[in-house]
Amino acid sequence: MNELDKDFVEYVVKALVDHPEDVKVERSVDDMGVLLELTVNPDDMGKVIGRAGATAKSIRTLLRVVGSREDARVNLKIVEPEGSEDRRAAAAEGAGDQPATEAAKAAKVEAEPERDASDELLERTKREFADLDDLDI
């Protein structure tokens, strides 16, 4: 794939963060596909992950498109810097508008791996069929 996927992730993430010089992407290939490990400055983790993991999910979706051009499965792992769990716990305690349990749930969602696009498509299709069943036609 000539490291097009790695270059793509570097380009997108460097455009998002405040410390682009700290962005590092390591690429490894095995029988499961391509694994990209992304490391950023701890201050930029929130920008890379996004609210409820939306930004990370979007980057992973675009990576699937890049990988599909070469029939390769590309996965992105965002490496959590040391001490970030302490920062997350402090943020959960200091979240005035969110109870600590809500902040913990949001942190858990960010840390969970992304579901496959096919799983999302299946769920959306099931909901649409359920909506159609409710109609009296």
Phi and psi in radians as a Rosetta constraint file:
Dihedral C 1 N 2 CA 2 C 2 CIRCULARHARMONIC 1.013 0.35
Dihedral N 2 CA 2 C 2 N 3 CIRCULARHARMONIC 0.511 0.35
Dihedral C 2 N 3 CA 3 C 3 CIRCULARHARMONIC 1.032 0.35
Dihedral N 3 CA 3 C 3 N 4 CIRCULARHARMONIC 0.427 0.35
Dihedral C 3 N 4 CA 4 C 4 CIRCULARHARMONIC -1.081 0.35
Dihedral N 4 CA 4 C 4 N 5 CIRCULARHARMONIC -0.659 0.35
Dihedral C 4 N 5 CA 5 C 5 CIRCULARHARMONIC -1.117 0.35
Dihedral N 5 CA 5 C 5 N 6 CIRCULARHARMONIC -0.734 0.35
Dihedral C 5 N 6 CA 6 C 6 CIRCULARHARMONIC -1.112 0.35
Dihedral N 6 CA 6 C 6 N 7 CIRCULARHARMONIC -0.807 0.35
Dihedral C 6 N 7 CA 7 C 7 CIRCULARHARMONIC -1.090 0.35
Dihedral N 7 CA 7 C 7 N 8 CIRCULARHARMONIC -0.659 0.35
Dihedral C 7 N 8 CA 8 C 8 CIRCULARHARMONIC -1.088 0.35
Dihedral N 8 CA 8 C 8 N 9 CIRCULARHARMONIC -0.840 0.35
Dihedral C 8 N 9 CA 9 C 9 CIRCULARHARMONIC -1.095 0.35
Dihedral N 9 CA 9 C 9 N 10 CIRCULARHARMONIC -0.773 0.35
Dihedral C 9 N 10 CA 10 C 10 CIRCULARHARMONIC -1.025 0.35
Dihedral N 10 CA 10 C 10 N 11 CIRCULARHARMONIC -0.793 0.35
Dihedral C 10 N 11 CA 11 C 11 CIRCULARHARMONIC -1.088 0.35
Dihedral N 11 CA 11 C 11 N 12 CIRCULARHARMONIC -0.844 0.35
Dihedral C 11 N 12 CA 12 C 12 CIRCULARHARMONIC -1.156 0.35
Dihedral N 12 CA 12 C 12 N 13 CIRCULARHARMONIC -0.824 0.35
Dihedral C 12 N 13 CA 13 C 13 CIRCULARHARMONIC -1.182 0.35
Dihedral N 13 CA 13 C 13 N 14 CIRCULARHARMONIC -0.700 0.35
Dihedral C 13 N 14 CA 14 C 14 CIRCULARHARMONIC -1.076 0.35
Dihedral N 14 CA 14 C 14 N 15 CIRCULARHARMONIC -0.523 0.35
Dihedral C 14 N 15 CA 15 C 15 CIRCULARHARMONIC -1.293 0.35
Dihedral N 15 CA 15 C 15 N 16 CIRCULARHARMONIC -0.401 0.35
Dihedral C 15 N 16 CA 16 C 16 CIRCULARHARMONIC -1.535 0.35
Dihedral N 16 CA 16 C 16 N 17 CIRCULARHARMONIC -0.574 0.35
Dihedral C 16 N 17 CA 17 C 17 CIRCULARHARMONIC -1.648 0.35
Dihedral N 17 CA 17 C 17 N 18 CIRCULARHARMONIC 2.881 0.35
Dihedral C 17 N 18 CA 18 C 18 CIRCULARHARMONIC -1.511 0.35
Dihedral N 18 CA 18 C 18 N 19 CIRCULARHARMONIC -0.364 0.35
Dihedral C 18 N 19 CA 19 C 19 CIRCULARHARMONIC -2.119 0.35
Dihedral N 19 CA 19 C 19 N 20 CIRCULARHARMONIC 1.267 0.35
Dihedral C 19 N 20 CA 20 C 20 CIRCULARHARMONIC -1.131 0.35
Dihedral N 20 CA 20 C 20 N 21 CIRCULARHARMONIC -0.382 0.35
Dihedral C 20 N 21 CA 21 C 21 CIRCULARHARMONIC -1.219 0.35
Dihedral N 21 CA 21 C 21 N 22 CIRCULARHARMONIC -0.315 0.35
Dihedral C 21 N 22 CA 22 C 22 CIRCULARHARMONIC -1.618 0.35
Dihedral N 22 CA 22 C 22 N 23 CIRCULARHARMONIC -0.003 0.35
Dihedral C 22 N 23 CA 23 C 23 CIRCULARHARMONIC -1.355 0.35
Dihedral N 23 CA 23 C 23 N 24 CIRCULARHARMONIC 2.191 0.35
Dihedral C 23 N 24 CA 24 C 24 CIRCULARHARMONIC -2.325 0.35
Dihedral N 24 CA 24 C 24 N 25 CIRCULARHARMONIC 2.336 0.35
Dihedral C 24 N 25 CA 25 C 25 CIRCULARHARMONIC -2.186 0.35
Dihedral N 25 CA 25 C 25 N 26 CIRCULARHARMONIC 2.144 0.35
Dihedral C 25 N 26 CA 26 C 26 CIRCULARHARMONIC -1.904 0.35
Dihedral N 26 CA 26 C 26 N 27 CIRCULARHARMONIC 2.366 0.35
Dihedral C 26 N 27 CA 27 C 27 CIRCULARHARMONIC -2.016 0.35
Dihedral N 27 CA 27 C 27 N 28 CIRCULARHARMONIC 2.298 0.35
Dihedral C 27 N 28 CA 28 C 28 CIRCULARHARMONIC -2.375 0.35
Dihedral N 28 CA 28 C 28 N 29 CIRCULARHARMONIC 2.578 0.35
Dihedral C 28 N 29 CA 29 C 29 CIRCULARHARMONIC -2.139 0.35
Dihedral N 29 CA 29 C 29 N 30 CIRCULARHARMONIC 2.333 0.35
Dihedral C 29 N 30 CA 30 C 30 CIRCULARHARMONIC -2.491 0.35
Dihedral N 30 CA 30 C 30 N 31 CIRCULARHARMONIC -2.930 0.35
Dihedral C 30 N 31 CA 31 C 31 CIRCULARHARMONIC -1.207 0.35
Dihedral N 31 CA 31 C 31 N 32 CIRCULARHARMONIC -0.297 0.35
Dihedral C 31 N 32 CA 32 C 32 CIRCULARHARMONIC -1.497 0.35
Dihedral N 32 CA 32 C 32 N 33 CIRCULARHARMONIC -0.237 0.35
Dihedral C 32 N 33 CA 33 C 33 CIRCULARHARMONIC 2.248 0.35
Dihedral N 33 CA 33 C 33 N 34 CIRCULARHARMONIC -2.652 0.35
Dihedral C 33 N 34 CA 34 C 34 CIRCULARHARMONIC -1.784 0.35
Dihedral N 34 CA 34 C 34 N 35 CIRCULARHARMONIC 2.355 0.35
Dihedral C 34 N 35 CA 35 C 35 CIRCULARHARMONIC -2.064 0.35
Dihedral N 35 CA 35 C 35 N 36 CIRCULARHARMONIC 2.153 0.35
Dihedral C 35 N 36 CA 36 C 36 CIRCULARHARMONIC -1.878 0.35
Dihedral N 36 CA 36 C 36 N 37 CIRCULARHARMONIC 2.170 0.35
Dihedral C 36 N 37 CA 37 C 37 CIRCULARHARMONIC -1.850 0.35
Dihedral N 37 CA 37 C 37 N 38 CIRCULARHARMONIC 2.045 0.35
Dihedral C 37 N 38 CA 38 C 38 CIRCULARHARMONIC -1.776 0.35
Dihedral N 38 CA 38 C 38 N 39 CIRCULARHARMONIC 2.236 0.35
Dihedral C 38 N 39 CA 39 C 39 CIRCULARHARMONIC -2.139 0.35
Dihedral N 39 CA 39 C 39 N 40 CIRCULARHARMONIC 2.269 0.35
Dihedral C 39 N 40 CA 40 C 40 CIRCULARHARMONIC -2.301 0.35
Dihedral N 40 CA 40 C 40 N 41 CIRCULARHARMONIC 2.980 0.35
Dihedral C 40 N 41 CA 41 C 41 CIRCULARHARMONIC -1.070 0.35
Dihedral N 41 CA 41 C 41 N 42 CIRCULARHARMONIC 2.434 0.35
Dihedral C 41 N 42 CA 42 C 42 CIRCULARHARMONIC -0.966 0.35
Dihedral N 42 CA 42 C 42 N 43 CIRCULARHARMONIC -0.548 0.35
Dihedral C 42 N 43 CA 43 C 43 CIRCULARHARMONIC -1.199 0.35
Dihedral N 43 CA 43 C 43 N 44 CIRCULARHARMONIC -0.357 0.35
Dihedral C 43 N 44 CA 44 C 44 CIRCULARHARMONIC -1.697 0.35
Dihedral N 44 CA 44 C 44 N 45 CIRCULARHARMONIC -0.003 0.35
Dihedral C 44 N 45 CA 45 C 45 CIRCULARHARMONIC -1.018 0.35
Dihedral N 45 CA 45 C 45 N 46 CIRCULARHARMONIC -0.734 0.35
Dihedral C 45 N 46 CA 46 C 46 CIRCULARHARMONIC -1.088 0.35
Dihedral N 46 CA 46 C 46 N 47 CIRCULARHARMONIC -0.644 0.35
Dihedral C 46 N 47 CA 47 C 47 CIRCULARHARMONIC -1.218 0.35
Dihedral N 47 CA 47 C 47 N 48 CIRCULARHARMONIC -0.628 0.35
Dihedral C 47 N 48 CA 48 C 48 CIRCULARHARMONIC -1.299 0.35
Dihedral N 48 CA 48 C 48 N 49 CIRCULARHARMONIC -0.692 0.35
Dihedral C 48 N 49 CA 49 C 49 CIRCULARHARMONIC -1.388 0.35
Dihedral N 49 CA 49 C 49 N 50 CIRCULARHARMONIC -0.790 0.35
Dihedral C 49 N 50 CA 50 C 50 CIRCULARHARMONIC 1.425 0.35
Dihedral N 50 CA 50 C 50 N 51 CIRCULARHARMONIC 3.004 0.35
Dihedral C 50 N 51 CA 51 C 51 CIRCULARHARMONIC -1.133 0.35
Dihedral N 51 CA 51 C 51 N 52 CIRCULARHARMONIC 2.142 0.35
Dihedral C 51 N 52 CA 52 C 52 CIRCULARHARMONIC 0.971 0.35
Dihedral N 52 CA 52 C 52 N 53 CIRCULARHARMONIC 0.473 0.35
Dihedral C 52 N 53 CA 53 C 53 CIRCULARHARMONIC 1.391 0.35
Dihedral N 53 CA 53 C 53 N 54 CIRCULARHARMONIC 0.247 0.35
Dihedral C 53 N 54 CA 54 C 54 CIRCULARHARMONIC -1.122 0.35
Dihedral N 54 CA 54 C 54 N 55 CIRCULARHARMONIC -0.738 0.35
Dihedral C 54 N 55 CA 55 C 55 CIRCULARHARMONIC -1.176 0.35
Dihedral N 55 CA 55 C 55 N 56 CIRCULARHARMONIC -0.797 0.35
Dihedral C 55 N 56 CA 56 C 56 CIRCULARHARMONIC -1.070 0.35
Dihedral N 56 CA 56 C 56 N 57 CIRCULARHARMONIC -0.705 0.35
Dihedral C 56 N 57 CA 57 C 57 CIRCULARHARMONIC -1.100 0.35
Dihedral N 57 CA 57 C 57 N 58 CIRCULARHARMONIC -0.714 0.35
Dihedral C 57 N 58 CA 58 C 58 CIRCULARHARMONIC -1.139 0.35
Dihedral N 58 CA 58 C 58 N 59 CIRCULARHARMONIC -0.735 0.35
Dihedral C 58 N 59 CA 59 C 59 CIRCULARHARMONIC -1.094 0.35
Dihedral N 59 CA 59 C 59 N 60 CIRCULARHARMONIC -0.733 0.35
Dihedral C 59 N 60 CA 60 C 60 CIRCULARHARMONIC -1.120 0.35
Dihedral N 60 CA 60 C 60 N 61 CIRCULARHARMONIC -0.676 0.35
Dihedral C 60 N 61 CA 61 C 61 CIRCULARHARMONIC -1.104 0.35
Dihedral N 61 CA 61 C 61 N 62 CIRCULARHARMONIC -0.786 0.35
Dihedral C 61 N 62 CA 62 C 62 CIRCULARHARMONIC -1.131 0.35
Dihedral N 62 CA 62 C 62 N 63 CIRCULARHARMONIC -0.598 0.35
Dihedral C 62 N 63 CA 63 C 63 CIRCULARHARMONIC -1.129 0.35
Dihedral N 63 CA 63 C 63 N 64 CIRCULARHARMONIC -0.606 0.35
Dihedral C 63 N 64 CA 64 C 64 CIRCULARHARMONIC -1.107 0.35
Dihedral N 64 CA 64 C 64 N 65 CIRCULARHARMONIC -0.654 0.35
Dihedral C 64 N 65 CA 65 C 65 CIRCULARHARMONIC -1.158 0.35
Dihedral N 65 CA 65 C 65 N 66 CIRCULARHARMONIC -0.798 0.35
Dihedral C 65 N 66 CA 66 C 66 CIRCULARHARMONIC -1.047 0.35
Dihedral N 66 CA 66 C 66 N 67 CIRCULARHARMONIC -0.760 0.35
Dihedral C 66 N 67 CA 67 C 67 CIRCULARHARMONIC -1.201 0.35
Dihedral N 67 CA 67 C 67 N 68 CIRCULARHARMONIC -0.583 0.35
Dihedral C 67 N 68 CA 68 C 68 CIRCULARHARMONIC -1.152 0.35
Dihedral N 68 CA 68 C 68 N 69 CIRCULARHARMONIC -0.432 0.35
Dihedral C 68 N 69 CA 69 C 69 CIRCULARHARMONIC -1.130 0.35
Dihedral N 69 CA 69 C 69 N 70 CIRCULARHARMONIC -0.458 0.35
Dihedral C 69 N 70 CA 70 C 70 CIRCULARHARMONIC -1.977 0.35
Dihedral N 70 CA 70 C 70 N 71 CIRCULARHARMONIC 0.228 0.35
Dihedral C 70 N 71 CA 71 C 71 CIRCULARHARMONIC 0.944 0.35
Dihedral N 71 CA 71 C 71 N 72 CIRCULARHARMONIC 0.776 0.35
Dihedral C 71 N 72 CA 72 C 72 CIRCULARHARMONIC -2.157 0.35
Dihedral N 72 CA 72 C 72 N 73 CIRCULARHARMONIC 2.506 0.35
Dihedral C 72 N 73 CA 73 C 73 CIRCULARHARMONIC -1.609 0.35
Dihedral N 73 CA 73 C 73 N 74 CIRCULARHARMONIC 2.081 0.35
Dihedral C 73 N 74 CA 74 C 74 CIRCULARHARMONIC -1.961 0.35
Dihedral N 74 CA 74 C 74 N 75 CIRCULARHARMONIC 2.180 0.35
Dihedral C 74 N 75 CA 75 C 75 CIRCULARHARMONIC -2.029 0.35
Dihedral N 75 CA 75 C 75 N 76 CIRCULARHARMONIC 2.529 0.35
Dihedral C 75 N 76 CA 76 C 76 CIRCULARHARMONIC -2.016 0.35
Dihedral N 76 CA 76 C 76 N 77 CIRCULARHARMONIC 2.205 0.35
Dihedral C 76 N 77 CA 77 C 77 CIRCULARHARMONIC -2.004 0.35
Dihedral N 77 CA 77 C 77 N 78 CIRCULARHARMONIC 2.147 0.35
Dihedral C 77 N 78 CA 78 C 78 CIRCULARHARMONIC -1.638 0.35
Dihedral N 78 CA 78 C 78 N 79 CIRCULARHARMONIC 2.005 0.35
Dihedral C 78 N 79 CA 79 C 79 CIRCULARHARMONIC -1.341 0.35
Dihedral N 79 CA 79 C 79 N 80 CIRCULARHARMONIC 2.171 0.35
Dihedral C 79 N 80 CA 80 C 80 CIRCULARHARMONIC -1.431 0.35
Dihedral N 80 CA 80 C 80 N 81 CIRCULARHARMONIC 2.133 0.35
Dihedral C 80 N 81 CA 81 C 81 CIRCULARHARMONIC -1.194 0.35
Dihedral N 81 CA 81 C 81 N 82 CIRCULARHARMONIC 2.741 0.35
Dihedral C 81 N 82 CA 82 C 82 CIRCULARHARMONIC -1.088 0.35
Dihedral N 82 CA 82 C 82 N 83 CIRCULARHARMONIC 2.438 0.35
Dihedral C 82 N 83 CA 83 C 83 CIRCULARHARMONIC 1.481 0.35
Dihedral N 83 CA 83 C 83 N 84 CIRCULARHARMONIC -0.055 0.35
Dihedral C 83 N 84 CA 84 C 84 CIRCULARHARMONIC -1.279 0.35
Dihedral N 84 CA 84 C 84 N 85 CIRCULARHARMONIC -0.483 0.35
Dihedral C 84 N 85 CA 85 C 85 CIRCULARHARMONIC -1.142 0.35
Dihedral N 85 CA 85 C 85 N 86 CIRCULARHARMONIC -0.636 0.35
Dihedral C 85 N 86 CA 86 C 86 CIRCULARHARMONIC -1.120 0.35
Dihedral N 86 CA 86 C 86 N 87 CIRCULARHARMONIC -0.707 0.35
Dihedral C 86 N 87 CA 87 C 87 CIRCULARHARMONIC -1.167 0.35
Dihedral N 87 CA 87 C 87 N 88 CIRCULARHARMONIC -0.684 0.35
Dihedral C 87 N 88 CA 88 C 88 CIRCULARHARMONIC -1.141 0.35
Dihedral N 88 CA 88 C 88 N 89 CIRCULARHARMONIC -0.713 0.35
Dihedral C 88 N 89 CA 89 C 89 CIRCULARHARMONIC -1.138 0.35
Dihedral N 89 CA 89 C 89 N 90 CIRCULARHARMONIC -0.705 0.35
Dihedral C 89 N 90 CA 90 C 90 CIRCULARHARMONIC -1.149 0.35
Dihedral N 90 CA 90 C 90 N 91 CIRCULARHARMONIC -0.656 0.35
Dihedral C 90 N 91 CA 91 C 91 CIRCULARHARMONIC -1.173 0.35
Dihedral N 91 CA 91 C 91 N 92 CIRCULARHARMONIC -0.642 0.35
Dihedral C 91 N 92 CA 92 C 92 CIRCULARHARMONIC -1.164 0.35
Dihedral N 92 CA 92 C 92 N 93 CIRCULARHARMONIC -0.674 0.35
Dihedral C 92 N 93 CA 93 C 93 CIRCULARHARMONIC -1.218 0.35
Dihedral N 93 CA 93 C 93 N 94 CIRCULARHARMONIC -0.596 0.35
Dihedral C 93 N 94 CA 94 C 94 CIRCULARHARMONIC -1.552 0.35
Dihedral N 94 CA 94 C 94 N 95 CIRCULARHARMONIC 0.002 0.35
Dihedral C 94 N 95 CA 95 C 95 CIRCULARHARMONIC -1.320 0.35
Dihedral N 95 CA 95 C 95 N 96 CIRCULARHARMONIC 1.728 0.35
Dihedral C 95 N 96 CA 96 C 96 CIRCULARHARMONIC -1.236 0.35
Dihedral N 96 CA 96 C 96 N 97 CIRCULARHARMONIC -0.617 0.35
Dihedral C 96 N 97 CA 97 C 97 CIRCULARHARMONIC -1.545 0.35
Dihedral N 97 CA 97 C 97 N 98 CIRCULARHARMONIC -0.180 0.35
Dihedral C 97 N 98 CA 98 C 98 CIRCULARHARMONIC -2.100 0.35
Dihedral N 98 CA 98 C 98 N 99 CIRCULARHARMONIC 2.322 0.35
Dihedral C 98 N 99 CA 99 C 99 CIRCULARHARMONIC -1.113 0.35
Dihedral N 99 CA 99 C 99 N 100 CIRCULARHARMONIC 2.756 0.35
Dihedral C 99 N 100 CA 100 C 100 CIRCULARHARMONIC -1.015 0.35
Dihedral N 100 CA 100 C 100 N 101 CIRCULARHARMONIC -0.605 0.35
Dihedral C 100 N 101 CA 101 C 101 CIRCULARHARMONIC -1.183 0.35
Dihedral N 101 CA 101 C 101 N 102 CIRCULARHARMONIC -0.631 0.35
Dihedral C 101 N 102 CA 102 C 102 CIRCULARHARMONIC -1.139 0.35
Dihedral N 102 CA 102 C 102 N 103 CIRCULARHARMONIC -0.759 0.35
Dihedral C 102 N 103 CA 103 C 103 CIRCULARHARMONIC -1.122 0.35
Dihedral N 103 CA 103 C 103 N 104 CIRCULARHARMONIC -0.663 0.35
Dihedral C 103 N 104 CA 104 C 104 CIRCULARHARMONIC -1.145 0.35
Dihedral N 104 CA 104 C 104 N 105 CIRCULARHARMONIC -0.692 0.35
Dihedral C 104 N 105 CA 105 C 105 CIRCULARHARMONIC -1.108 0.35
Dihedral N 105 CA 105 C 105 N 106 CIRCULARHARMONIC -0.737 0.35
Dihedral C 105 N 106 CA 106 C 106 CIRCULARHARMONIC -1.092 0.35
Dihedral N 106 CA 106 C 106 N 107 CIRCULARHARMONIC -0.703 0.35
Dihedral C 106 N 107 CA 107 C 107 CIRCULARHARMONIC -1.144 0.35
Dihedral N 107 CA 107 C 107 N 108 CIRCULARHARMONIC -0.653 0.35
Dihedral C 107 N 108 CA 108 C 108 CIRCULARHARMONIC -1.160 0.35
Dihedral N 108 CA 108 C 108 N 109 CIRCULARHARMONIC -0.705 0.35
Dihedral C 108 N 109 CA 109 C 109 CIRCULARHARMONIC -1.087 0.35
Dihedral N 109 CA 109 C 109 N 110 CIRCULARHARMONIC -0.691 0.35
Dihedral C 109 N 110 CA 110 C 110 CIRCULARHARMONIC -1.146 0.35
Dihedral N 110 CA 110 C 110 N 111 CIRCULARHARMONIC -0.572 0.35
Dihedral C 110 N 111 CA 111 C 111 CIRCULARHARMONIC -1.479 0.35
Dihedral N 111 CA 111 C 111 N 112 CIRCULARHARMONIC -0.331 0.35
Dihedral C 111 N 112 CA 112 C 112 CIRCULARHARMONIC -1.245 0.35
Dihedral N 112 CA 112 C 112 N 113 CIRCULARHARMONIC 2.504 0.35
Dihedral C 112 N 113 CA 113 C 113 CIRCULARHARMONIC -1.195 0.35
Dihedral N 113 CA 113 C 113 N 114 CIRCULARHARMONIC 2.651 0.35
Dihedral C 113 N 114 CA 114 C 114 CIRCULARHARMONIC -1.238 0.35
Dihedral N 114 CA 114 C 114 N 115 CIRCULARHARMONIC 2.467 0.35
Dihedral C 114 N 115 CA 115 C 115 CIRCULARHARMONIC -1.312 0.35
Dihedral N 115 CA 115 C 115 N 116 CIRCULARHARMONIC 2.702 0.35
Dihedral C 115 N 116 CA 116 C 116 CIRCULARHARMONIC -1.114 0.35
Dihedral N 116 CA 116 C 116 N 117 CIRCULARHARMONIC 2.644 0.35
Dihedral C 116 N 117 CA 117 C 117 CIRCULARHARMONIC -1.090 0.35
Dihedral N 117 CA 117 C 117 N 118 CIRCULARHARMONIC -0.534 0.35
Dihedral C 117 N 118 CA 118 C 118 CIRCULARHARMONIC -1.178 0.35
Dihedral N 118 CA 118 C 118 N 119 CIRCULARHARMONIC -0.600 0.35
Dihedral C 118 N 119 CA 119 C 119 CIRCULARHARMONIC -1.121 0.35
Dihedral N 119 CA 119 C 119 N 120 CIRCULARHARMONIC -0.735 0.35
Dihedral C 119 N 120 CA 120 C 120 CIRCULARHARMONIC -1.140 0.35
Dihedral N 120 CA 120 C 120 N 121 CIRCULARHARMONIC -0.724 0.35
Dihedral C 120 N 121 CA 121 C 121 CIRCULARHARMONIC -1.097 0.35
Dihedral N 121 CA 121 C 121 N 122 CIRCULARHARMONIC -0.725 0.35
Dihedral C 121 N 122 CA 122 C 122 CIRCULARHARMONIC -1.079 0.35
Dihedral N 122 CA 122 C 122 N 123 CIRCULARHARMONIC -0.799 0.35
Dihedral C 122 N 123 CA 123 C 123 CIRCULARHARMONIC -1.097 0.35
Dihedral N 123 CA 123 C 123 N 124 CIRCULARHARMONIC -0.761 0.35
Dihedral C 123 N 124 CA 124 C 124 CIRCULARHARMONIC -1.107 0.35
Dihedral N 124 CA 124 C 124 N 125 CIRCULARHARMONIC -0.716 0.35
Dihedral C 124 N 125 CA 125 C 125 CIRCULARHARMONIC -1.119 0.35
Dihedral N 125 CA 125 C 125 N 126 CIRCULARHARMONIC -0.734 0.35
Dihedral C 125 N 126 CA 126 C 126 CIRCULARHARMONIC -1.058 0.35
Dihedral N 126 CA 126 C 126 N 127 CIRCULARHARMONIC -0.750 0.35
Dihedral C 126 N 127 CA 127 C 127 CIRCULARHARMONIC -1.111 0.35
Dihedral N 127 CA 127 C 127 N 128 CIRCULARHARMONIC -0.705 0.35
Dihedral C 127 N 128 CA 128 C 128 CIRCULARHARMONIC -1.152 0.35
Dihedral N 128 CA 128 C 128 N 129 CIRCULARHARMONIC -0.714 0.35
Dihedral C 128 N 129 CA 129 C 129 CIRCULARHARMONIC -1.139 0.35
Dihedral N 129 CA 129 C 129 N 130 CIRCULARHARMONIC -0.662 0.35
Dihedral C 129 N 130 CA 130 C 130 CIRCULARHARMONIC -1.110 0.35
Dihedral N 130 CA 130 C 130 N 131 CIRCULARHARMONIC -0.685 0.35
Dihedral C 130 N 131 CA 131 C 131 CIRCULARHARMONIC -1.120 0.35
Dihedral N 131 CA 131 C 131 N 132 CIRCULARHARMONIC -0.675 0.35
Dihedral C 131 N 132 CA 132 C 132 CIRCULARHARMONIC -1.188 0.35
Dihedral N 132 CA 132 C 132 N 133 CIRCULARHARMONIC -0.624 0.35
Dihedral C 132 N 133 CA 133 C 133 CIRCULARHARMONIC -1.129 0.35
Dihedral N 133 CA 133 C 133 N 134 CIRCULARHARMONIC -0.514 0.35
Dihedral C 133 N 134 CA 134 C 134 CIRCULARHARMONIC -1.278 0.35
Dihedral N 134 CA 134 C 134 N 135 CIRCULARHARMONIC -0.347 0.35
Dihedral C 134 N 135 CA 135 C 135 CIRCULARHARMONIC -1.333 0.35
Dihedral N 135 CA 135 C 135 N 136 CIRCULARHARMONIC 2.448 0.35
Dihedral C 135 N 136 CA 136 C 136 CIRCULARHARMONIC -1.699 0.35
Dihedral N 136 CA 136 C 136 N 137 CIRCULARHARMONIC 1.497 0.35
